[in-house]
Amino acid sequence: MEKRQVRNNIRKLRFHNDEMTQEQLAEKVGVTRQTIIAIEGGKYAPSLELAFKLALAFNVPIGEVFSYEIEDGR
């Protein structure tokens, strides 16, 4: 059975952006730190609007922040 999952590079991008904190990123995109923690940990897939805001916060294409992967569960 295939498992589909949204993956992200937020932690890496924060590190490469002057070690931005989760709180700083949250303020920049207008959400709570808890939301950033959930997205970063793969527990929550953001709305399309929030995904674009995150990409803009890092000044990268959305594909550098998020990927959609299909895992074969066999």
Predicted model as a PDB file, atoms N, CA, C, CB and O in Angstrom, pLDDT in the B-factor column:
MODEL        1                                                                  
ATOM      1  N   MET A   1       0.836  -1.180   0.000  1.00 70.00           N  
ATOM      2  CA  MET A   1       0.000   0.000   0.000  1.00 70.00           C  
ATOM      3  C   MET A   1       0.883   1.247   0.000  1.00 70.00           C  
ATOM      4  CB  MET A   1      -0.953  -0.004   1.216  1.00 70.00           C  
ATOM      5  O   MET A   1       1.870   1.318   0.733  1.00 70.00           O  
ATOM      6  N   GLU A   2       0.524   2.220  -0.821  1.00 76.00           N  
ATOM      7  CA  GLU A   2       1.297   3.449  -0.900  1.00 76.00           C  
ATOM      8  C   GLU A   2       0.922   4.405   0.227  1.00 76.00           C  
ATOM      9  CB  GLU A   2       1.089   4.121  -2.253  1.00 76.00           C  
ATOM     10  O   GLU A   2      -0.247   4.543   0.588  1.00 76.00           O  
ATOM     11  N   LYS A   3       1.926   5.048   0.760  1.00 82.00           N  
ATOM     12  CA  LYS A   3       1.708   6.066   1.782  1.00 82.00           C  
ATOM     13  C   LYS A   3       2.204   7.385   1.209  1.00 82.00           C  
ATOM     14  CB  LYS A   3       2.439   5.709   3.134  1.00 82.00           C  
ATOM     15  O   LYS A   3       3.333   7.472   0.728  1.00 82.00           O  
ATOM     16  N   ARG A   4       1.384   8.385   1.260  1.00 82.00           N  
ATOM     17  CA  ARG A   4       1.750   9.702   0.730  1.00 82.00           C  
ATOM     18  C   ARG A   4       2.012  10.644   1.886  1.00 82.00           C  
ATOM     19  CB  ARG A   4       0.638  10.268  -0.196  1.00 82.00           C  
ATOM     20  O   ARG A   4       1.283  10.657   2.877  1.00 82.00           O  
ATOM     21  N   GLN A   5       3.061  11.431   1.744  1.00 85.00           N  
ATOM     22  CA  GLN A   5       3.433  12.301   2.850  1.00 85.00           C  
ATOM     23  C   GLN A   5       4.060  13.588   2.342  1.00 85.00           C  
ATOM     24  CB  GLN A   5       4.392  11.586   3.791  1.00 85.00           C  
ATOM     25  O   GLN A   5       4.851  13.585   1.400  1.00 85.00           O  
ATOM     26  N   VAL A   6       3.689  14.693   2.989  1.00 87.00           N  
ATOM     27  CA  VAL A   6       4.315  15.976   2.716  1.00 87.00           C  
ATOM     28  C   VAL A   6       5.549  16.060   3.602  1.00 87.00           C  
ATOM     29  CB  VAL A   6       3.329  17.179   2.973  1.00 87.00           C  
ATOM     30  O   VAL A   6       5.460  15.900   4.819  1.00 87.00           O  
ATOM     31  N   ARG A   7       6.675  16.307   3.001  1.00 93.00           N  
ATOM     32  CA  ARG A   7       7.930  16.476   3.751  1.00 93.00           C  
ATOM     33  C   ARG A   7       8.386  17.921   3.611  1.00 93.00           C  
ATOM     34  CB  ARG A   7       9.041  15.489   3.241  1.00 93.00           C  
ATOM     35  O   ARG A   7       7.991  18.615   2.674  1.00 93.00           O  
ATOM     36  N   ASN A   8       9.213  18.370   4.538  1.00 96.00           N  
ATOM     37  CA  ASN A   8       9.672  19.754   4.464  1.00 96.00           C  
ATOM     38  C   ASN A   8      11.131  19.888   4.878  1.00 96.00           C  
ATOM     39  CB  ASN A   8       8.804  20.642   5.339  1.00 96.00           C  
ATOM     40  O   ASN A   8      11.704  19.015   5.529  1.00 96.00           O  
ATOM     41  N   ASN A   9      11.699  21.002   4.477  1.00 97.00           N  
ATOM     42  CA  ASN A   9      13.093  21.334   4.796  1.00 97.00           C  
ATOM     43  C   ASN A   9      13.171  22.567   5.691  1.00 97.00           C  
ATOM     44  CB  ASN A   9      13.899  21.567   3.508  1.00 97.00           C  
ATOM     45  O   ASN A   9      14.173  23.281   5.666  1.00 97.00           O  
ATOM     46  N   ILE A  10      12.145  22.823   6.469  1.00 98.00           N  
ATOM     47  CA  ILE A  10      12.088  24.050   7.254  1.00 98.00           C  
ATOM     48  C   ILE A  10      13.238  24.150   8.240  1.00 98.00           C  
ATOM     49  CB  ILE A  10      10.776  24.134   7.993  1.00 98.00           C  
ATOM     50  O   ILE A  10      13.855  25.207   8.365  1.00 98.00           O  
ATOM     51  N   ARG A  11      13.530  23.075   8.932  1.00 97.00           N  
ATOM     52  CA  ARG A  11      14.610  23.133   9.933  1.00 97.00           C  
ATOM     53  C   ARG A  11      15.938  23.510   9.267  1.00 97.00           C  
ATOM     54  CB  ARG A  11      14.749  21.767  10.670  1.00 97.00           C  
ATOM     55  O   ARG A  11      16.672  24.359   9.773  1.00 97.00           O  
ATOM     56  N   LYS A  12      16.240  22.875   8.132  1.00 97.00           N  
ATOM     57  CA  LYS A  12      17.473  23.172   7.402  1.00 97.00           C  
ATOM     58  C   LYS A  12      17.470  24.616   6.903  1.00 97.00           C  
ATOM     59  CB  LYS A  12      17.646  22.201   6.219  1.00 97.00           C  
ATOM     60  O   LYS A  12      18.483  25.310   6.993  1.00 97.00           O  
ATOM     61  N   LEU A  13      16.347  25.057   6.387  1.00 98.00           N  
ATOM     62  CA  LEU A  13      16.254  26.433   5.880  1.00 98.00           C  
ATOM     63  C   LEU A  13      16.408  27.448   7.001  1.00 98.00           C  
ATOM     64  CB  LEU A  13      14.918  26.652   5.163  1.00 98.00           C  
ATOM     65  O   LEU A  13      17.041  28.486   6.811  1.00 98.00           O  
ATOM     66  N   ARG A  14      15.840  27.165   8.166  1.00 97.00           N  
ATOM     67  CA  ARG A  14      16.023  28.071   9.309  1.00 97.00           C  
ATOM     68  C   ARG A  14      17.499  28.154   9.676  1.00 97.00           C  
ATOM     69  CB  ARG A  14      15.192  27.596  10.531  1.00 97.00           C  
ATOM     70  O   ARG A  14      18.019  29.239   9.935  1.00 97.00           O  
ATOM     71  N   PHE A  15      18.168  27.014   9.697  1.00 96.00           N  
ATOM     72  CA  PHE A  15      19.585  26.980  10.047  1.00 96.00           C  
ATOM     73  C   PHE A  15      20.410  27.816   9.069  1.00 96.00           C  
ATOM     74  CB  PHE A  15      20.096  25.532  10.067  1.00 96.00           C  
ATOM     75  O   PHE A  15      21.322  28.538   9.472  1.00 96.00           O  
ATOM     76  N   HIS A  16      20.079  27.712   7.779  1.00 95.00           N  
ATOM     77  CA  HIS A  16      20.835  28.441   6.758  1.00 95.00           C  
ATOM     78  C   HIS A  16      20.416  29.901   6.634  1.00 95.00           C  
ATOM     79  CB  HIS A  16      20.675  27.762   5.425  1.00 95.00           C  
ATOM     80  O   HIS A  16      20.997  30.644   5.843  1.00 95.00           O  
ATOM     81  N   ASN A  17      19.430  30.315   7.394  1.00 94.00           N  
ATOM     82  CA  ASN A  17      19.008  31.714   7.425  1.00 94.00           C  
ATOM     83  C   ASN A  17      19.327  32.294   8.793  1.00 94.00           C  
ATOM     84  CB  ASN A  17      17.492  31.852   7.105  1.00 94.00           C  
ATOM     85  O   ASN A  17      18.438  32.652   9.567  1.00 94.00           O  
ATOM     86  N   ASP A  18      20.623  32.376   9.065  1.00 94.00           N  
ATOM     87  CA  ASP A  18      21.118  32.943  10.327  1.00 94.00           C  
ATOM     88  C   ASP A  18      20.542  32.251  11.556  1.00 94.00           C  
ATOM     89  CB  ASP A  18      20.794  34.417  10.388  1.00 94.00           C  
ATOM     90  O   ASP A  18      20.287  32.884  12.581  1.00 94.00           O  
ATOM     91  N   GLU A  19      20.341  30.936  11.436  1.00 95.00           N  
ATOM     92  CA  GLU A  19      19.810  30.141  12.535  1.00 95.00           C  
ATOM     93  C   GLU A  19      18.530  30.754  13.104  1.00 95.00           C  
ATOM     94  CB  GLU A  19      20.856  30.000  13.635  1.00 95.00           C  
ATOM     95  O   GLU A  19      18.379  30.907  14.316  1.00 95.00           O  
ATOM     96  N   MET A  20      17.617  31.099  12.199  1.00 96.00           N  
ATOM     97  CA  MET A  20      16.319  31.661  12.567  1.00 96.00           C  
ATOM     98  C   MET A  20      15.607  30.722  13.538  1.00 96.00           C  
ATOM     99  CB  MET A  20      15.448  31.907  11.308  1.00 96.00           C  
ATOM    100  O   MET A  20      15.600  29.507  13.342  1.00 96.00           O  
ATOM    101  N   THR A  21      15.016  31.282  14.570  1.00 97.00           N  
ATOM    102  CA  THR A  21      14.285  30.457  15.529  1.00 97.00           C  
ATOM    103  C   THR A  21      12.889  30.148  14.990  1.00 97.00           C  
ATOM    104  CB  THR A  21      14.191  31.165  16.905  1.00 97.00           C  
ATOM    105  O   THR A  21      12.402  30.792  14.061  1.00 97.00           O  
ATOM    106  N   GLN A  22      12.273  29.158  15.593  1.00 98.00           N  
ATOM    107  CA  GLN A  22      10.899  28.831  15.223  1.00 98.00           C  
ATOM    108  C   GLN A  22       9.990  30.020  15.523  1.00 98.00           C  
ATOM    109  CB  GLN A  22      10.410  27.567  15.974  1.00 98.00           C  
ATOM    110  O   GLN A  22       9.062  30.302  14.765  1.00 98.00           O  
ATOM    111  N   GLU A  23      10.252  30.705  16.613  1.00 98.00           N  
ATOM    112  CA  GLU A  23       9.461  31.875  16.991  1.00 98.00           C  
ATOM    113  C   GLU A  23       9.606  32.992  15.954  1.00 98.00           C  
ATOM    114  CB  GLU A  23       9.886  32.381  18.379  1.00 98.00           C  
ATOM    115  O   GLU A  23       8.614  33.616  15.577  1.00 98.00           O  
ATOM    116  N   GLN A  24      10.820  33.244  15.497  1.00 98.00           N  
ATOM    117  CA  GLN A  24      11.040  34.279  14.485  1.00 98.00           C  
ATOM    118  C   GLN A  24      10.310  33.944  13.192  1.00 98.00           C  
ATOM    119  CB  GLN A  24      12.537  34.450  14.211  1.00 98.00           C  
ATOM    120  O   GLN A  24       9.693  34.817  12.581  1.00 98.00           O  
ATOM    121  N   LEU A  25      10.376  32.692  12.776  1.00 98.00           N  
ATOM    122  CA  LEU A  25       9.684  32.272  11.563  1.00 98.00           C  
ATOM    123  C   LEU A  25       8.179  32.398  11.737  1.00 98.00           C  
ATOM    124  CB  LEU A  25      10.059  30.831  11.200  1.00 98.00           C  
ATOM    125  O   LEU A  25       7.485  32.864  10.834  1.00 98.00           O  
ATOM    126  N   ALA A  26       7.680  31.989  12.878  1.00 98.00           N  
ATOM    127  CA  ALA A  26       6.245  32.080  13.160  1.00 98.00           C  
ATOM    128  C   ALA A  26       5.759  33.527  13.047  1.00 98.00           C  
ATOM    129  CB  ALA A  26       5.936  31.524  14.564  1.00 98.00           C  
ATOM    130  O   ALA A  26       4.724  33.795  12.437  1.00 98.00           O  
ATOM    131  N   GLU A  27       6.506  34.445  13.634  1.00 98.00           N  
ATOM    132  CA  GLU A  27       6.144  35.862  13.569  1.00 98.00           C  
ATOM    133  C   GLU A  27       6.162  36.365  12.131  1.00 98.00           C  
ATOM    134  CB  GLU A  27       7.098  36.699  14.430  1.00 98.00           C  
ATOM    135  O   GLU A  27       5.302  37.149  11.729  1.00 98.00           O  
ATOM    136  N   LYS A  28       7.132  35.915  11.368  1.00 97.00           N  
ATOM    137  CA  LYS A  28       7.284  36.354   9.981  1.00 97.00           C  
ATOM    138  C   LYS A  28       6.110  35.930   9.102  1.00 97.00           C  
ATOM    139  CB  LYS A  28       8.572  35.807   9.406  1.00 97.00           C  
ATOM    140  O   LYS A  28       5.720  36.662   8.192  1.00 97.00           O  
ATOM    141  N   VAL A  29       5.547  34.758   9.369  1.00 98.00           N  
ATOM    142  CA  VAL A  29       4.461  34.242   8.531  1.00 98.00           C  
ATOM    143  C   VAL A  29       3.085  34.342   9.190  1.00 98.00           C  
ATOM    144  CB  VAL A  29       4.738  32.805   8.176  1.00 98.00           C  
ATOM    145  O   VAL A  29       2.081  33.976   8.579  1.00 98.00           O  
ATOM    146  N   GLY A  30       3.030  34.832  10.423  1.00 98.00           N  
ATOM    147  CA  GLY A  30       1.752  35.074  11.076  1.00 98.00           C  
ATOM    148  C   GLY A  30       1.062  33.878  11.686  1.00 98.00           C  
ATOM    149  O   GLY A  30      -0.166  33.785  11.670  1.00 98.00           O  
ATOM    150  N   VAL A  31       1.857  32.949  12.234  1.00 98.00           N  
ATOM    151  CA  VAL A  31       1.286  31.795  12.935  1.00 98.00           C  
ATOM    152  C   VAL A  31       1.972  31.654  14.290  1.00 98.00           C  
ATOM    153  CB  VAL A  31       1.444  30.485  12.092  1.00 98.00           C  
ATOM    154  O   VAL A  31       2.868  32.430  14.621  1.00 98.00           O  
ATOM    155  N   THR A  32       1.552  30.669  15.068  1.00 98.00           N  
ATOM    156  CA  THR A  32       2.183  30.437  16.367  1.00 98.00           C  
ATOM    157  C   THR A  32       3.424  29.559  16.212  1.00 98.00           C  
ATOM    158  CB  THR A  32       1.184  29.783  17.344  1.00 98.00           C  
ATOM    159  O   THR A  32       3.599  28.867  15.209  1.00 98.00           O  
ATOM    160  N   ARG A  33       4.265  29.609  17.220  1.00 98.00           N  
ATOM    161  CA  ARG A  33       5.450  28.747  17.237  1.00 98.00           C  
ATOM    162  C   ARG A  33       5.025  27.286  17.216  1.00 98.00           C  
ATOM    163  CB  ARG A  33       6.328  29.037  18.480  1.00 98.00           C  
ATOM    164  O   ARG A  33       5.690  26.454  16.599  1.00 98.00           O  
ATOM    165  N   GLN A  34       3.918  26.968  17.887  1.00 98.00           N  
ATOM    166  CA  GLN A  34       3.425  25.595  17.923  1.00 98.00           C  
ATOM    167  C   GLN A  34       3.066  25.099  16.517  1.00 98.00           C  
ATOM    168  CB  GLN A  34       2.205  25.495  18.848  1.00 98.00           C  
ATOM    169  O   GLN A  34       3.257  23.924  16.205  1.00 98.00           O  
ATOM    170  N   THR A  35       2.548  25.990  15.675  1.00 98.00           N  
ATOM    171  CA  THR A  35       2.228  25.616  14.297  1.00 98.00           C  
ATOM    172  C   THR A  35       3.499  25.286  13.532  1.00 98.00           C  
ATOM    173  CB  THR A  35       1.458  26.747  13.588  1.00 98.00           C  
ATOM    174  O   THR A  35       3.540  24.308  12.785  1.00 98.00           O  
ATOM    175  N   ILE A  36       4.537  26.093  13.714  1.00 98.00           N  
ATOM    176  CA  ILE A  36       5.816  25.825  13.048  1.00 98.00           C  
ATOM    177  C   ILE A  36       6.385  24.496  13.526  1.00 98.00           C  
ATOM    178  CB  ILE A  36       6.825  26.970  13.312  1.00 98.00           C  
ATOM    179  O   ILE A  36       6.890  23.714  12.722  1.00 98.00           O  
ATOM    180  N   ILE A  37       6.309  24.237  14.815  1.00 98.00           N  
ATOM    181  CA  ILE A  37       6.798  22.968  15.374  1.00 98.00           C  
ATOM    182  C   ILE A  37       6.060  21.800  14.728  1.00 98.00           C  
ATOM    183  CB  ILE A  37       6.618  22.935  16.920  1.00 98.00           C  
ATOM    184  O   ILE A  37       6.684  20.811  14.343  1.00 98.00           O  
ATOM    185  N   ALA A  38       4.744  21.903  14.607  1.00 97.00           N  
ATOM    186  CA  ALA A  38       3.937  20.822  14.041  1.00 97.00           C  
ATOM    187  C   ALA A  38       4.260  20.596  12.563  1.00 97.00           C  
ATOM    188  CB  ALA A  38       2.447  21.132  14.210  1.00 97.00           C  
ATOM    189  O   ALA A  38       4.370  19.455  12.115  1.00 97.00           O  
ATOM    190  N   ILE A  39       4.410  21.681  11.813  1.00 97.00           N  
ATOM    191  CA  ILE A  39       4.748  21.556  10.390  1.00 97.00           C  
ATOM    192  C   ILE A  39       6.137  20.956  10.243  1.00 97.00           C  
ATOM    193  CB  ILE A  39       4.677  22.932   9.678  1.00 97.00           C  
ATOM    194  O   ILE A  39       6.334  20.007   9.483  1.00 97.00           O  
ATOM    195  N   GLU A  40       7.094  21.508  10.966  1.00 96.00           N  
ATOM    196  CA  GLU A  40       8.486  21.050  10.893  1.00 96.00           C  
ATOM    197  C   GLU A  40       8.606  19.575  11.255  1.00 96.00           C  
ATOM    198  CB  GLU A  40       9.371  21.885  11.821  1.00 96.00           C  
ATOM    199  O   GLU A  40       9.413  18.852  10.671  1.00 96.00           O  
ATOM    200  N   GLY A  41       7.809  19.134  12.209  1.00 95.00           N  
ATOM    201  CA  GLY A  41       7.849  17.750  12.661  1.00 95.00           C  
ATOM    202  C   GLY A  41       7.022  16.795  11.811  1.00 95.00           C  
ATOM    203  O   GLY A  41       6.966  15.598  12.092  1.00 95.00           O  
ATOM    204  N   GLY A  42       6.384  17.321  10.776  1.00 91.00           N  
ATOM    205  CA  GLY A  42       5.594  16.469   9.899  1.00 91.00           C  
ATOM    206  C   GLY A  42       4.251  16.050  10.475  1.00 91.00           C  
ATOM    207  O   GLY A  42       3.616  15.126   9.967  1.00 91.00           O  
ATOM    208  N   LYS A  43       3.816  16.721  11.530  1.00 93.00           N  
ATOM    209  CA  LYS A  43       2.544  16.386  12.170  1.00 93.00           C  
ATOM    210  C   LYS A  43       1.374  17.137  11.549  1.00 93.00           C  
ATOM    211  CB  LYS A  43       2.614  16.685  13.654  1.00 93.00           C  
ATOM    212  O   LYS A  43       0.215  16.794  11.786  1.00 93.00           O  
ATOM    213  N   TYR A  44       1.676  18.169  10.750  1.00 91.00           N  
ATOM    214  CA  TYR A  44       0.640  19.038  10.195  1.00 91.00           C  
ATOM    215  C   TYR A  44       1.086  19.515   8.825  1.00 91.00           C  
ATOM    216  CB  TYR A  44       0.351  20.244  11.134  1.00 91.00           C  
ATOM    217  O   TYR A  44       2.210  19.985   8.657  1.00 91.00           O  
ATOM    218  N   ALA A  45       0.196  19.391   7.844  1.00 91.00           N  
ATOM    219  CA  ALA A  45       0.473  19.918   6.504  1.00 91.00           C  
ATOM    220  C   ALA A  45      -0.179  21.293   6.411  1.00 91.00           C  
ATOM    221  CB  ALA A  45      -0.062  18.951   5.372  1.00 91.00           C  
ATOM    222  O   ALA A  45      -1.384  21.414   6.632  1.00 91.00           O  
ATOM    223  N   PRO A  46       0.586  22.323   6.092  1.00 95.00           N  
ATOM    224  CA  PRO A  46       0.044  23.678   6.071  1.00 95.00           C  
ATOM    225  C   PRO A  46      -0.892  23.899   4.885  1.00 95.00           C  
ATOM    226  CB  PRO A  46       1.175  24.692   6.031  1.00 95.00           C  
ATOM    227  O   PRO A  46      -0.888  23.146   3.912  1.00 95.00           O  
ATOM    228  N   SER A  47      -1.685  24.951   5.000  1.00 95.00           N  
ATOM    229  CA  SER A  47      -2.517  25.363   3.870  1.00 95.00           C  
ATOM    230  C   SER A  47      -1.595  25.811   2.738  1.00 95.00           C  
ATOM    231  CB  SER A  47      -3.512  26.511   4.280  1.00 95.00           C  
ATOM    232  O   SER A  47      -0.414  26.082   2.957  1.00 95.00           O  
ATOM    233  N   LEU A  48      -2.131  25.883   1.558  1.00 95.00           N  
ATOM    234  CA  LEU A  48      -1.347  26.338   0.418  1.00 95.00           C  
ATOM    235  C   LEU A  48      -0.849  27.762   0.649  1.00 95.00           C  
ATOM    236  CB  LEU A  48      -2.179  26.264  -0.874  1.00 95.00           C  
ATOM    237  O   LEU A  48       0.299  28.082   0.338  1.00 95.00           O  
ATOM    238  N   GLU A  49      -1.707  28.609   1.193  1.00 97.00           N  
ATOM    239  CA  GLU A  49      -1.309  29.993   1.467  1.00 97.00           C  
ATOM    240  C   GLU A  49      -0.136  30.044   2.446  1.00 97.00           C  
ATOM    241  CB  GLU A  49      -2.500  30.791   2.029  1.00 97.00           C  
ATOM    242  O   GLU A  49       0.817  30.791   2.225  1.00 97.00           O  
ATOM    243  N   LEU A  50      -0.194  29.266   3.515  1.00 98.00           N  
ATOM    244  CA  LEU A  50       0.893  29.257   4.490  1.00 98.00           C  
ATOM    245  C   LEU A  50       2.163  28.668   3.881  1.00 98.00           C  
ATOM    246  CB  LEU A  50       0.485  28.464   5.740  1.00 98.00           C  
ATOM    247  O   LEU A  50       3.264  29.132   4.180  1.00 98.00           O  
ATOM    248  N   ALA A  51       2.022  27.666   3.043  1.00 97.00           N  
ATOM    249  CA  ALA A  51       3.193  27.086   2.377  1.00 97.00           C  
ATOM    250  C   ALA A  51       3.908  28.142   1.544  1.00 97.00           C  
ATOM    251  CB  ALA A  51       2.781  25.894   1.488  1.00 97.00           C  
ATOM    252  O   ALA A  51       5.136  28.223   1.561  1.00 97.00           O  
ATOM    253  N   PHE A  52       3.140  28.956   0.811  1.00 98.00           N  
ATOM    254  CA  PHE A  52       3.747  30.021   0.019  1.00 98.00           C  
ATOM    255  C   PHE A  52       4.381  31.088   0.911  1.00 98.00           C  
ATOM    256  CB  PHE A  52       2.704  30.658  -0.897  1.00 98.00           C  
ATOM    257  O   PHE A  52       5.446  31.611   0.584  1.00 98.00           O  
ATOM    258  N   LYS A  53       3.738  31.415   2.032  1.00 98.00           N  
ATOM    259  CA  LYS A  53       4.307  32.393   2.964  1.00 98.00           C  
ATOM    260  C   LYS A  53       5.644  31.898   3.514  1.00 98.00           C  
ATOM    261  CB  LYS A  53       3.326  32.674   4.123  1.00 98.00           C  
ATOM    262  O   LYS A  53       6.586  32.675   3.669  1.00 98.00           O  
ATOM    263  N   LEU A  54       5.716  30.601   3.807  1.00 98.00           N  
ATOM    264  CA  LEU A  54       6.969  30.037   4.314  1.00 98.00           C  
ATOM    265  C   LEU A  54       8.067  30.124   3.252  1.00 98.00           C  
ATOM    266  CB  LEU A  54       6.763  28.570   4.752  1.00 98.00           C  
ATOM    267  O   LEU A  54       9.204  30.485   3.555  1.00 98.00           O  
ATOM    268  N   ALA A  55       7.724  29.794   2.021  1.00 98.00           N  
ATOM    269  CA  ALA A  55       8.699  29.890   0.934  1.00 98.00           C  
ATOM    270  C   ALA A  55       9.182  31.329   0.768  1.00 98.00           C  
ATOM    271  CB  ALA A  55       8.090  29.377  -0.385  1.00 98.00           C  
ATOM    272  O   ALA A  55      10.375  31.571   0.584  1.00 98.00           O  
ATOM    273  N   LEU A  56       8.260  32.271   0.834  1.00 98.00           N  
ATOM    274  CA  LEU A  56       8.632  33.687   0.712  1.00 98.00           C  
ATOM    275  C   LEU A  56       9.514  34.138   1.873  1.00 98.00           C  
ATOM    276  CB  LEU A  56       7.375  34.562   0.647  1.00 98.00           C  
ATOM    277  O   LEU A  56      10.421  34.950   1.690  1.00 98.00           O  
ATOM    278  N   ALA A  57       9.248  33.610   3.067  1.00 97.00           N  
ATOM    279  CA  ALA A  57      10.054  33.965   4.240  1.00 97.00           C  
ATOM    280  C   ALA A  57      11.512  33.560   4.044  1.00 97.00           C  
ATOM    281  CB  ALA A  57       9.488  33.298   5.504  1.00 97.00           C  
ATOM    282  O   ALA A  57      12.421  34.230   4.533  1.00 97.00           O  
ATOM    283  N   PHE A  58      11.727  32.460   3.325  1.00 97.00           N  
ATOM    284  CA  PHE A  58      13.083  31.992   3.054  1.00 97.00           C  
ATOM    285  C   PHE A  58      13.612  32.464   1.704  1.00 97.00           C  
ATOM    286  CB  PHE A  58      13.125  30.488   3.113  1.00 97.00           C  
ATOM    287  O   PHE A  58      14.776  32.244   1.369  1.00 97.00           O  
ATOM    288  N   ASN A  59      12.734  33.121   0.928  1.00 97.00           N  
ATOM    289  CA  ASN A  59      13.094  33.616  -0.403  1.00 97.00           C  
ATOM    290  C   ASN A  59      13.572  32.487  -1.321  1.00 97.00           C  
ATOM    291  CB  ASN A  59      14.180  34.686  -0.288  1.00 97.00           C  
ATOM    292  O   ASN A  59      14.575  32.609  -2.024  1.00 97.00           O  
ATOM    293  N   VAL A  60      12.816  31.386  -1.288  1.00 98.00           N  
ATOM    294  CA  VAL A  60      13.112  30.225  -2.141  1.00 98.00           C  
ATOM    295  C   VAL A  60      11.815  29.746  -2.788  1.00 98.00           C  
ATOM    296  CB  VAL A  60      13.781  29.069  -1.316  1.00 98.00           C  
ATOM    297  O   VAL A  60      10.729  30.079  -2.313  1.00 98.00           O  
ATOM    298  N   PRO A  61      11.917  28.971  -3.864  1.00 98.00           N  
ATOM    299  CA  PRO A  61      10.711  28.385  -4.463  1.00 98.00           C  
ATOM    300  C   PRO A  61      10.057  27.403  -3.483  1.00 98.00           C  
ATOM    301  CB  PRO A  61      11.056  27.666  -5.798  1.00 98.00           C  
ATOM    302  O   PRO A  61      10.735  26.787  -2.662  1.00 98.00           O  
ATOM    303  N   ILE A  62       8.758  27.272  -3.582  1.00 97.00           N  
ATOM    304  CA  ILE A  62       8.012  26.406  -2.658  1.00 97.00           C  
ATOM    305  C   ILE A  62       8.528  24.964  -2.701  1.00 97.00           C  
ATOM    306  CB  ILE A  62       6.512  26.435  -2.996  1.00 97.00           C  
ATOM    307  O   ILE A  62       8.472  24.258  -1.694  1.00 97.00           O  
ATOM    308  N   GLY A  63       9.025  24.526  -3.854  1.00 96.00           N  
ATOM    309  CA  GLY A  63       9.561  23.177  -3.984  1.00 96.00           C  
ATOM    310  C   GLY A  63      10.826  22.935  -3.182  1.00 96.00           C  
ATOM    311  O   GLY A  63      11.206  21.786  -2.957  1.00 96.00           O  
ATOM    312  N   GLU A  64      11.488  24.012  -2.743  1.00 97.00           N  
ATOM    313  CA  GLU A  64      12.662  23.854  -1.876  1.00 97.00           C  
ATOM    314  C   GLU A  64      12.262  23.730  -0.415  1.00 97.00           C  
ATOM    315  CB  GLU A  64      13.617  25.033  -2.051  1.00 97.00           C  
ATOM    316  O   GLU A  64      13.063  23.306   0.419  1.00 97.00           O  
ATOM    317  N   VAL A  65      11.021  24.099  -0.103  1.00 98.00           N  
ATOM    318  CA  VAL A  65      10.529  23.995   1.271  1.00 98.00           C  
ATOM    319  C   VAL A  65       9.775  22.684   1.466  1.00 98.00           C  
ATOM    320  CB  VAL A  65       9.619  25.193   1.615  1.00 98.00           C  
ATOM    321  O   VAL A  65       9.961  21.998   2.471  1.00 98.00           O  
ATOM    322  N   PHE A  66       8.919  22.337   0.496  1.00 96.00           N  
ATOM    323  CA  PHE A  66       8.062  21.161   0.625  1.00 96.00           C  
ATOM    324  C   PHE A  66       8.226  20.208  -0.540  1.00 96.00           C  
ATOM    325  CB  PHE A  66       6.615  21.578   0.740  1.00 96.00           C  
ATOM    326  O   PHE A  66       8.513  20.611  -1.668  1.00 96.00           O  
ATOM    327  N   SER A  67       8.036  18.926  -0.237  1.00 94.00           N  
ATOM    328  CA  SER A  67       7.972  17.906  -1.283  1.00 94.00           C  
ATOM    329  C   SER A  67       6.854  16.940  -0.907  1.00 94.00           C  
ATOM    330  CB  SER A  67       9.353  17.152  -1.452  1.00 94.00           C  
ATOM    331  O   SER A  67       6.520  16.776   0.267  1.00 94.00           O  
ATOM    332  N   TYR A  68       6.292  16.316  -1.914  1.00 89.00           N  
ATOM    333  CA  TYR A  68       5.215  15.344  -1.706  1.00 89.00           C  
ATOM    334  C   TYR A  68       5.750  14.004  -2.160  1.00 89.00           C  
ATOM    335  CB  TYR A  68       3.895  15.737  -2.486  1.00 89.00           C  
ATOM    336  O   TYR A  68       6.020  13.795  -3.343  1.00 89.00           O  
ATOM    337  N   GLU A  69       5.900  13.102  -1.211  1.00 86.00           N  
ATOM    338  CA  GLU A  69       6.540  11.828  -1.518  1.00 86.00           C  
ATOM    339  C   GLU A  69       5.570  10.671  -1.353  1.00 86.00           C  
ATOM    340  CB  GLU A  69       7.757  11.616  -0.631  1.00 86.00           C  
ATOM    341  O   GLU A  69       4.702  10.676  -0.481  1.00 86.00           O  
ATOM    342  N   ILE A  70       5.742   9.696  -2.204  1.00 86.00           N  
ATOM    343  CA  ILE A  70       4.950   8.471  -2.126  1.00 86.00           C  
ATOM    344  C   ILE A  70       5.902   7.354  -1.704  1.00 86.00           C  
ATOM    345  CB  ILE A  70       4.237   8.141  -3.505  1.00 86.00           C  
ATOM    346  O   ILE A  70       6.918   7.099  -2.351  1.00 86.00           O  
ATOM    347  N   GLU A  71       5.548   6.704  -0.613  1.00 78.00           N  
ATOM    348  CA  GLU A  71       6.363   5.596  -0.111  1.00 78.00           C  
ATOM    349  C   GLU A  71       5.637   4.294  -0.383  1.00 78.00           C  
ATOM    350  CB  GLU A  71       6.662   5.753   1.408  1.00 78.00           C  
ATOM    351  O   GLU A  71       4.433   4.184  -0.148  1.00 78.00           O  
ATOM    352  N   ASP A  72       6.351   3.336  -0.865  1.00 73.00           N  
ATOM    353  CA  ASP A  72       5.780   2.012  -1.104  1.00 73.00           C  
ATOM    354  C   ASP A  72       5.836   1.252   0.214  1.00 73.00           C  
ATOM    355  CB  ASP A  72       6.548   1.241  -2.248  1.00 73.00           C  
ATOM    356  O   ASP A  72       6.919   1.009   0.747  1.00 73.00           O  
ATOM    357  N   GLY A  73       4.684   0.878   0.738  1.00 63.00           N  
ATOM    358  CA  GLY A  73       4.616   0.223   2.040  1.00 63.00           C  
ATOM    359  C   GLY A  73       4.836  -1.269   2.022  1.00 63.00           C  
ATOM    360  O   GLY A  73       4.538  -1.946   3.005  1.00 63.00           O  
ATOM    361  N   ARG A  74       5.350  -1.799   0.932  1.00 58.00           N  
ATOM    362  CA  ARG A  74       5.560  -3.265   0.858  1.00 58.00           C  
ATOM    363  C   ARG A  74       6.738  -3.702   1.676  1.00 58.00           C  
ATOM    364  CB  ARG A  74       5.760  -3.712  -0.578  1.00 58.00           C  
ATOM    365  O   ARG A  74       7.049  -4.892   1.723  1.00 58.00           O  
TER     366      ARG A  74                                                      
ENDMDL                                                                          
END                                                                             
